[in-house]
Each structure stands twice: as C-alpha cells, then as structure tokens.
Amino acid sequence: MGTKVQNTLIFSVAVLFLSLSSAASSSQYNTLVVNTLPSSPILSSPESESLTTVSQSTTSLSLHLSHVDAISSFSDASPAELFNLRLKRDSLRVESLTTLAAVSSRRNVTRRAPRSAGGFSGAVISGLSQGSGEYFMRLGVGTPAKNMYMVLDTGSDVVWLQCAPCKVCYNQSDAIFDPSKSKTFAAVPCGSRLCRRLDDSSECFRQRSKRCLYQVSYGDGSFTVGDLSTETLTFKGARVDHVAVGCGHDNEGLFVGAAGLLGLGRGGLSFPSQTKNRYNGKFSYCLVDRTSSGSASKPPSTIVFGNDAVPKTSVFTPLLTNPKLDTFYYLQLLGISVGGSRVRGVSESQFKLDATGNGGVIIDSGTSVTRLTQSAYVALRDAFRLGAKRLKRAPSYSLFDTCFDLSGMSTVKVPTVVFHFGGGEVSLPASNYLIPVNTQGRFCFAFAGTMGSLSIIGNIQQQGFRVAYDLTGSRVGFLPRAC
C-alpha cells in the first residue's frame, strides 16, 4: 500500500513539474508561422457596395477598412517594392509626428500649422499622404452622397477632402467633390464659434474673407488649404449631419489616392469629438494583416463607433494628457518583457511625458513600425537577440538592425514580447514583432529606435487587437483576436 501511495505521489509531482514547465515555456516563447511577403491586397469594400443601405443603429456604426496599397498607383508592384514603399511612408510619418510634438512643446500657446511656400462600423483600407496614414474607409459625402475613400488618422484632428474648384489638387481615385452640387453643404462664416475652434481662426480676417479658412500642414511638407464648411457624411446608411469639414482647394505634397482625411485625434474638431453626443466619444478598430482581402479565413479590418466599440473585457490603460498638444493619444508604458522577464534598461522614466510636452508614448494608426527612445530600443533589441540566439542571423534591412534567416522553415519558436501598461499587460503575437522583409525568408524584429524623445506604438504591433479609444472614459483598451 505504501508503495502505491509513493508511486502516486511521484506521478503527481512529475505531472505538476511538466505543467509548470509547459506554463513557463509558453510565457517565454511564441510560435511564429513563417510566411513570405504577400502581394498587393484586394479592396475589402467593393465598389458595388451601397453606402445608403440602412444597416446601422443610431448609436453605433461599423465599417470595413482597407490598406493604402490596395488603391495606390503602386498596386501592381512586387511584394518587396510594396514593403519598401511602406517603410518610406513610415519614416515620413514618424518625422511628421515627432516634428509636430517637438514644435508644440516649445510653444506656450495653441499651435498654428505653418503654411508651405507656394501655397459607425466600416471597413478600413490602408494611406493618403505618404506620411499621413495607412488605412482607408469608404463613405458618402454630401447630398446626394458621393462615394469617397478617406484616410483614417488618429494623429490628426481636422476632417478634410479635396473640393472643386481646385487651385492645386493631387490625383485621387474618385471624382473630386463639387460642393455646389450638394444640398447640405454650408460654408462656415469667418469669426463664428465653429471657426474659432480652429487652431488658427484669424486667417480669414487677415485675408478679409467672409468664409472661415483652414490650413493643415504635415511634417513631410504636404499641406491642404481651403474653406471650413459643414456637410453630411454617410456611412452605409447612417447619416451624420453638420460635420465640420475642410473643403480643400489647394492640396499639395505627397498625398496618394484618397479624397481626404477623417481625423480621429483627441482635438475638438476630430470626428469622434464632433460626434460625441451620438457615439459617446468611443471608437475602435481592428487591423488585420495589411494583405487581408476579407476572405472567410481572414476577415477585413474594421472600425466601429459608439458604445459597441469598447469591449468590456479589454485590457484598459488610462490616457495621459499633453498640456501642449491635444491631438495625440498618450499612454503610460511602464516597461517591456522579453521571454517572460522584464527587460533591464527599459523603464517608465524613458517614456515619461513631462510638463513641457516633451517625451511620452503615443499609439498611432498611421505609423507601421513601433519606435522607442534609443536607449530603450537598444535594451529591448539586445534582450530579444539573446533570447533568439539559436536562430540564424541575417544582414540588416532598411531601418531594421536585427534580422534572421528563416528560409526553409514552416514554424519557429521566438521569445515572447509583452508591453506593460499602467492598468494591464498586452502580450503580442509573434507575427506582430517578427515580420518578413523579402521573399527569401528574411525576417526582422519590427521595432526601431529614435533619437527623439517621443515613442510611438505602430500598427504592426496592433494587428489582430481590437484597439478601443474611449474619450469619455479617458482610456484605451486592447482585446486580442477580436477582428
């Protein structure tokens, strides 16, 4: 009898040991499925889809999104060419955001965008400016509604689109919007309360214009200038009236494909702020791999507005406020783990947003690759290299200095990567941080360092998560596998 008890005890201990070993292993390693760079994505929202079919409630809205590659003039480019273009756009985007943050931190007044010389649920499609965003959606503008592609941008506030007559307009995939043919278009008078909500509302006085004038400049040198107006936007049957929209007559720079931009920032003129009474200042998106065509096995990227946008089971982290810049979504990043252990050399102090508006961490829909302050990035990179020392190294690629040769493999074990936010932890899937950069099996660690003080969490790291923005509750939520 004693022997039986002893054997049972030994067996139980062995099972417990194996269970603990398995749990420890799962916290240390993720399995990466080795896929090559895909070709150009297909639009997830077909032209034949009606935008006037009543399919939305009055308090929630859900739409499909698509990637910029799907409607750009480079849609017939090779996978490697598309990826390199994405990295170039990304560099311009980061330059734009860091420039805006740096300029704002040096000012004691609300920023004024400099003018360049010369001048609901839905699907999301990924771009506009080379540096203004990666994902588009389809919506109707005016009455009767004219279908347009608009870029979604959490790093901008103003909603704008190109309008006739054009002084300078870039090429877009749809006909340019003609406000004279819309029954609901109305110009905003200079000096009105709505006009005064612009960062610089005095331009119309300087130019002795009866209409309110707006101007938005981007860090890559692109800009849009025109009249501020109100117009009706239609999202698959949901009409949203009296939205403040910039009607751009002079739009110059690196804009591509889309008719304009739907600003999703925290500022007063962003779409979530304007529709706060209807959608409660809540929206979320779920971005699948940029090459998703919306098949049954790979649903399309989506965006949702309203209470349904914020899943209660999300991991929430509070939003921080930059006293100098109200556009960006700042988060409290406390640290990062690799392979189940906190990375020494990555701490909250490296991501602190100070009283002058310097530093901090923002989450952004238009940046692809996450950027960390240089010291934090080096510590993270070195920890990952150590955990992945069994993998065959490959030469650096573009901005990536940590790459591996995974040719001939179907799956591979890689160290886990976890963000530690104030309020909770977000564990990334392996495909969100080790990505293919060519068709020969080279994969790179999808983080980069920046010499500036602003860190940015990009959309590669957000893929597959329902990322919820709750302006009313001043928080951002993450829910994995929720597309």
N, C-alpha and C positions, 0 to 999 in steps of 0.2 A: 504493500500500500504506500509505504514511504517512497519507494522508487517511482511509483506512478505520479505522486504529488511533485516529486523533484523534477521528473521529465516534463510535467505540465508547466511548472514554474519556468524551467529553462526555455520551453517553447514560447511562453508568453513574453518573456524578456526578449527573445530573438525577434518576435513579431513587432514588439514595441520599438526595438532598435532599428529594424528595417523601415518602420513607419516614420520614425524621426529622421532617418537618413534620407528617405524619399522627400519629406517636407523640406528638409534643409537644402536638398538638391534643387527642388522646384523654386526655392527663393533665391538660388544662386544662378540658375541657368534657364534660359528660354530656348525653345526650338525655332530656328529660322528655316522657312521653306525657301530654297534657293530658286528664285525666278529671275529671268533676264529682263532687260529694259523692254517695255512694251512699245507698240507703235502708237500712232495718233489716236486719241479717244474719239468715240462717237457721241454726238449730241444726245443727251438723255431726255430732252424735251423736244419732240418733233415739231416741225412747222405746222403740221395739221392739227396739233392740239389746241383746242379752243381756250381762250383766256376769259371767255364770257360765260362759260358753263357754271351755273351756280353749284358749287361743291364745298363751300366754306361756311363756317359758322360766323356769327358777328363778333365773336370774342377770340377766335383762334384762326390761324391761317397757316397752311403747309404747302410748300412748293419744292420743285426739283432744282438742282444746281448742276452746272457743267463747268469743265475746266477750260481755261483760255486756249489751250492747244486745239480744242475742238472747233473753234471758229476763226482762228488766226490764219493769216496768209501762209503760214508755215505748216499747215496741216498735212502736207504731203512730204514733209521732211522725214529723215530717218530717225529711229529712236534716239541715237546718240546726239543728233543735231537738236532734237526737241529738248533733250535733257540739258544740253549746254546752253540753249536759249533760256531755259528756266533758271539756270544758275546766274546768267547775266541779268535777267529781270530781278532776281532775288538780291543781287548786290546793289542795284539801283534802288530797290525798295528799302533796304536797310539804310542806305545813305539818306534817303528821303526822311525816314522816321527819326534817325539819330540827329539829323540837321534840325528838324522841327523841334525836337526835345531840347537840343542844346541852345537854340535861339530863344526858346520860351524861357529857359531857366535864367537867361541873362537879362530878362525884362521884368519891369515892375508893373507893367500894365498888360492888358489883354493883347495877345499877339495880333499883328496885322500881316497878312500874307503879301509878300513883295511881288510886284508885277514884273514879269520878264521884259527885257528890252524888246521893242517891236510888238509891242503889243499890249399770319398768314402762313400757309405752308407752300413751298415751291421747290423746284429742283434748282440746284446751283451748278453753274457752268464755269470752269476755271479759265482773268486778265484785264484790262483796259489800257491804262498806261503800262509801259514796260515795267514801271515800278509802283503801280497803284493797286494791284490786286491780282488774284489768281482765279477767282470763281465768279461765274455769271449766273444770272437768272433771267427768265423771260417774263415780261409784264406788259400791260397795256398803258398807254399814256394818252390822256385827253378824252374827249367825247365827240364823235365815236372813237373808241380806243384804237390806237395804232400800236402794234406789237413791236417791242424793242428788247434788245439784250442790254442789261445793266450790270455793271460790276458791283459786287458786294464788298464793302471795305470797312472793317472795324477800326481802321486808322484814320478815317475821315468823317466829317460831320455833314457837310453840305450835300444835298441831293441835286444833281445837275445832269443835263443832257444837251446835245448839240441841237441848235434851232436855226431854222431859216428866218430871215436871210443870213447867209454866212459871210462874214468878213474873211475868216480863215476857218475851214473845217477839215478834219482828217477823214480818211476813208473808214466807213463803218459798213456793217453787213446789211443793215436795213436802211430804208429811205430816211433822210433827215426829217425830224419832226417839224411841221409847219404849224405854229400856234394860231395862225389866222383861220385855220380850218377846224379848230376845236371850240365847242360851245362852252366849255368850262374853264378855259384859260383866262386868267386875270392878272394884269401887271400889278405889282406892289408899289404903292406911292413912296417917293422919297420922304424920309422923316417919319414914316408910320411906325407903329410899335413893332411890327414884324421886321421892318427894315433895320430897326435899331438892335435887333438880335444878332445881326452880323458882327463879326469881329471888328470890321471897319465899315461903318454905315455912313461915313461922311463923303465917300467918293462921289455920290450923286450931287451933293452940294458943291463940291469942287468943280464938277463938270456942268453944273447948272442944269441937271437933268430932272425932269418931273418923275421919272421912274427910278426905283431903287436899283442900284448897281452892285453886283457881287464880283469878286475875283478870288480864285483859289489857285495857289501855286504849289508845285510839288518839288521835292528835293532834287529830282533829276532834271529840273529845268522846264518841265511841262507845266502848262497853265490853261485855265479857262476863265473867260471874262464875258459878262453879259448882264441881262436883266433878271432880278429876282421876281418870281411870279408865284401864283398858286395854281394848282392843277389837280385833276383827278387821276389817280393811279388805280389800275385794275389788276387783281391777282386771281386768276382763274375764278372769276365770278364775284370776288369780294372787291367792292368799290370803296376806295379810301379817298374822300373828298378833301379839298382845300389843303393839299400838301404843298409846303413851300419848296419850290423847285427853281434852281438856277437855269435860265434859258441862255445857253452859251452861244454867242455869235462869233467869238474869236477863241478858238481852241487849238493850241499849238504844242508840239512836243512829240513824245514817244507813245501816244495813245494808239491802241490797236483794237479794231473790230467792234467793240461795243458802242452803243449810242451815248452812254454816260455812266454815272456812278450813283449807287444808292448808299449814302453814308450811314454807317451803323455805329458810329462812335458815341461817346457819352455826352457830347455837346448838345446845346439846346435846339439846334436845327437838324440834328440827325433824325432819321426815320423813326427809330424807337422812341426818341424823346417827343417828337411831334405827335405820335400816335399813342401816347401813354394812357390817355383816357380810355382808349379802345382795347389796346393789347397789354395794358398794365406794365409797360416798360420791360417786357420779357420777350426774349427770342433765343433760339438755339440753332445750331447747325450740326450736321454730322457729315464729315468729309470722308468719302471712301478713297481708295487709291485713285489718283488722277486719271487713270486709264479706264475706269469703270464705265461701261456702256449701259448700265441699268438692266443687266440680264437678271434672270431669276436667281442665279447663284451670287450675283454681285449687284445689290440694289444701288440706285443712284444716290449721289449726295443730296441732302435735303436741308431746307431751312424752315423753321416753324416760328410763328409769332403768337403771343398770347400765353395764357396760363398753362396750356398743354406743352409749352416749350420747355418747361423746367421740371424734369422728373424728380420726384421726392426722394428717390433712392440714390441720387447723385452724391458724389463727394464734393462738398462745398468749401470754398475758401473765400474770405472776405475781400472785397475790392478796396484798394487803397486810393487816396486822392492826392493828385499832384496839384499843389496850390497855384502853379503857373500854367498848367495845361489840362483842360478838362476833357480832351478828346480820347486819350488812351485809357485802356483797361489795365491798371496796375495790380499785380498780385504779390502776395507775401511768400517768397520762396525761401525756405529755411535751410535746405540742403539737398543733396542728391546721393542715392545709394547705387553702388555697382556690385553685382554678385552677392547681394544680401548684406553688405556692410556700408556704413556711411563713409563717404569719401573725405579723407582728411585733406584740408586745403580748399574745401567748398563749404562756405558758411553764410549765414544770413547777412553778415556785415558786408559781403561783396555785392549784395543785391539791394542794399538799403536805399530807399528814396528819401533824400534829405529835404530840409525845409526850403531850399532854394530851387527845388525841382530837378536836381541832378540825380543820376543813378536810377535805381528801380528796375523792375522786371515787368514787361507788358506781354499780354497774349494778343496775337495778331493773326487775322485770317489770311492776309496777303503776303506774309513772309513765309518762305518754304522751310529754310534751314534754321534751327534754333541757334541763336548767338548768345554766348555768355561772355562776361568780362574775362579778359585774357587769363588772369591768374586762376579763376575758377575753371575755365576750359582746360587749361594745361593739367590741372589736378584730375579732372574728370577723364580726360583722354588717357593719361598715364595709368589710371586705375583700370580703365577698360582694356588697354593694351596688356596689362599684367594678367587680367582675367581671361584674355583671349590669346595667350601666348602659344597655345597649341595650334592655332590657325596659321596658315601660310600667309606671310605678309606680301603685299603688292605695292608698287610705287604710288606715291601721292597722286591725287587727281583734282585739278582746279583748286577750290578752297579747302578740300579735304586732305588732311595730312596723315590719316590713319585708315589704311585700306588693306584688303585681304583678297587672296586668290582662292575663290570657292568653285572654280571650274571643275566639272565632273561630279560635283556633289548634288544631292537632292535635298537633304536636310543637314543642319549643323547646329550644335549646341553653342550658345553665346551667353555671356554674362547678362544678368538682368540689370535693368536701369529703372530706378524709381525716383520720381520727384516728391520731395517732402514740402508740402504747402502748409501754411497756417490753416488748421482745420482738418487736414487729412493727407493721405498719400495717394499718388497716381502712379501705378505700375504700367510701363509701356510695353506693348508687344514688340518682339524682336524686329519686325518689319518697319517699325517706327523709328529705329535708330541705326539699323544696318541696311543700307539700300544699294541696289545695283546702279552702277555708273556707266557700264558699257554692255555689250552683248557677248563678252568673252568671259564672264564670270567674276569680274572685279566688283567687290562690294566695299563701301566706305562708311565709316562712322559719321552719321549725319548731324554732327554738331560742328560749330566753328567758334573761334574766338573773335573778340572785337576789342580794339584799343580804346573805345569809348566807354562811358560808364553805364550806358543803357543796355540791358539784356532783353532779348526777345524770344518768346516761345513760338515757334513757327508751326505751319500747318502739317508738315510731315509728322511731327510728334503728336499732333492732334488727331490724325486719321483714325477712324473707327470709333472715336468717342463722340457721344452727344455732348457738345460743349454749350452749356446754358448760361446766358447772360441775364441776370436779374437786377435791373437798375433800381427797382423799388426796394428790394432787399439788400442792395449793395453787395452782391456776391456773384461768383462764377462757379458753376458746377461741372463735374466730369462724370460721365456714365459710360463705361466701356461696352463695346459690342452692341451699340444702340442705334445703328443705322437702319 
